[in-house]
Amino acid sequence: MRLPIVILAVLFALAQKAGGDAPAPDNWPKTVETFANALGDSDPGALLPVLSDDVAITTFDTKHGDAVRLLARTRKGAVIKSLSYVHAPENMAGDVAEAFTGAEVPEELKRKMAIRDEAHGRRANRTAVTWLAESLGAKQGDKVGVVIFWCENSPNNGGPEVIFILVKGDAQSEFGKVKAICFGNPVARAGK
């Protein structure tokens, strides 16, 4: 009876060793989704496991931010979409525009976020890559993502607004943790 168990254990060990050279599954898309859901649920307990110990949090309108401000800013919001990429994403602006198409937001905002034509799409996608690089210090090969929130009653200004949350993965973490976050409404800032 012990011999079949030993043979099974040896076969199992050999099978694991043979599969040991296979690349680990990419956890980044799940990390971005978990991050978005934790914010959508205003759940700091679910947020902590996906953040690296030394996560850097900034905002578009100032350089200071923290997890409390991030949770407060998205508290009464709804997740429109979470997207994950390896930098430099080729179609982030197109993906964001598509997310707004089916979102429950005002029609005026849907039109504002739409890609008008191919040239507009190329410019918007170049801008998105620049935005990730400037806001997060993202470089070629970094794992990045964007979470889009719609807040009917924003705690920041009392009116409705879109909140973009850009994230960059921790290259040292095999578990796909978030290393850098930048959030806010850059559209409002650009309009000032």
C-alpha positions in Angstrom: 0.0 0.0 0.0 2.9 2.4 0.8 4.6 1.8 -2.6 1.7 3.3 -4.7 1.6 6.3 -2.4 5.4 6.8 -2.8 5.1 6.4 -6.6 2.3 8.9 -6.7 4.3 11.4 -4.6 7.4 11.0 -6.9 5.2 11.4 -10.0 3.6 14.5 -8.5 6.9 16.0 -7.6 8.3 15.3 -11.1 5.2 16.9 -12.7 5.5 20.0 -10.5 9.2 20.2 -11.4 8.5 19.9 -15.1 5.9 22.7 -14.8 8.3 24.8 -12.7 9.8 26.5 -15.7 6.4 27.8 -16.8 5.8 31.5 -16.2 3.7 32.4 -13.3 0.2 33.6 -14.1 -0.2 37.3 -14.4 -2.0 38.6 -11.4 -2.1 42.2 -12.5 -5.6 42.3 -14.1 -7.0 40.7 -11.0 -5.1 43.2 -8.8 -6.6 46.2 -10.7 -10.1 44.6 -10.5 -9.8 43.9 -6.8 -8.5 47.5 -6.2 -11.5 48.9 -8.1 -14.0 46.8 -6.2 -12.4 47.7 -2.9 -12.8 51.4 -3.7 -16.3 50.9 -5.1 -17.3 49.1 -1.8 -15.4 51.7 0.3 -13.6 48.7 1.9 -10.2 49.6 3.4 -9.8 45.9 4.5 -10.0 44.7 0.9 -7.8 47.5 -0.3 -4.8 46.8 1.9 -3.9 43.4 0.5 -3.4 44.8 -3.0 -1.2 47.8 -2.0 2.6 47.5 -1.5 3.9 48.4 1.9 5.5 51.6 0.5 2.7 52.7 -2.0 3.0 56.3 -3.2 -0.3 58.1 -3.5 -0.6 61.5 -5.2 -3.4 63.5 -6.8 -3.7 65.4 -10.1 -4.4 68.7 -8.4 -1.7 68.5 -5.6 1.2 66.3 -4.9 -0.2 65.0 -1.5 -2.6 62.2 -1.2 -3.2 59.2 0.9 -5.5 56.2 1.1 -8.0 58.1 3.3 -8.4 60.9 0.7 -8.7 58.3 -2.0 -11.4 56.4 -0.2 -13.2 59.7 0.6 -13.0 60.9 -3.0 -14.6 57.7 -4.4 -16.9 57.0 -1.4 -20.2 57.7 -3.1 -19.1 56.8 -6.6 -19.7 53.9 -8.9 -17.0 52.1 -10.9 -17.4 52.7 -14.6 -14.5 50.4 -15.6 -11.1 49.1 -14.5 -8.5 48.5 -17.2 -5.0 46.9 -16.9 -2.1 47.2 -19.3 1.6 46.7 -19.7 3.1 50.2 -20.5 2.9 51.6 -23.1 -0.8 50.8 -23.8 -1.7 51.2 -27.4 -5.4 51.9 -27.0 -6.1 53.2 -23.5 -8.0 56.3 -24.6 -10.1 54.1 -26.9 -10.8 51.7 -24.1 -11.8 54.6 -21.8 -14.0 56.1 -24.5 -15.7 52.7 -24.9 -16.3 52.4 -21.2 -18.2 55.7 -21.2 -20.4 54.5 -24.1 -22.3 52.0 -21.9 -21.9 53.9 -18.6 -24.8 55.5 -16.7 -23.5 59.0 -17.0 -24.9 62.2 -18.6 -25.0 62.1 -22.5 -22.9 65.3 -22.6 -20.1 63.5 -20.8 -20.4 60.5 -23.1 -20.0 62.8 -26.1 -17.0 64.6 -24.4 -15.2 61.3 -23.8 -15.9 59.9 -27.3 -13.2 59.4 -29.9 -14.2 61.5 -32.9 -12.0 60.0 -35.6 -8.8 58.1 -36.2 -6.5 61.1 -35.8 -8.2 62.1 -32.5 -7.8 58.5 -31.3 -4.1 58.5 -32.0 -3.6 61.9 -30.2 -5.7 60.7 -27.3 -3.7 57.4 -27.0 -0.4 59.3 -27.1 -1.7 61.6 -24.4 -2.7 58.6 -22.2 0.8 57.1 -22.5 2.3 60.5 -21.5 -0.2 60.8 -18.7 0.9 57.5 -17.2 4.5 58.4 -17.5 4.2 61.8 -15.9 1.7 60.8 -13.2 3.2 57.5 -12.2 6.7 57.5 -13.6 5.7 54.5 -15.7 8.2 53.2 -18.2 8.3 50.5 -20.9 7.2 47.2 -19.5 5.6 48.5 -16.2 2.2 47.1 -15.3 -0.2 50.0 -15.2 -4.0 50.5 -15.0 -6.8 52.9 -14.8 -10.0 52.8 -12.7 -12.8 55.2 -13.7 -15.4 56.3 -11.2 -18.5 58.4 -11.7 -19.4 60.4 -8.5 -22.9 61.9 -8.6 -22.2 64.0 -5.5 -18.5 64.5 -5.3 -17.1 65.3 -1.8 -14.5 67.5 -3.5 -16.8 70.0 -5.1 -20.4 68.8 -4.4 -21.3 68.3 -8.0 -21.0 65.3 -10.2 -17.6 64.4 -11.6 -15.4 61.7 -13.1 -12.5 60.4 -11.0 -9.6 58.7 -12.8 -7.3 56.6 -10.7 -4.1 55.6 -12.3 -2.1 52.7 -10.8 1.4 51.2 -11.4 2.4 47.8 -10.3 5.2 46.9 -8.0 7.9 45.2 -10.2 9.3 43.5 -7.1 6.0 41.8 -6.1 5.2 38.5 -7.6 1.6 38.9 -6.3 0.8 42.0 -8.4 0.7 44.7 -5.8 0.0 48.4 -6.5 3.1 50.6 -6.0 1.9 54.0 -7.2 -1.5 55.7 -7.4 -2.4 59.1 -8.8 -6.1 60.1 -8.7 -8.5 63.0 -9.3 -10.2 64.8 -12.1 -7.6 66.0 -14.6 -10.4 67.3 -16.9 -11.5 69.8 -14.2 -7.9 70.9 -13.7 -7.3 71.4 -17.4 -10.4 73.5 -17.6 -9.2 76.0 -15.0 
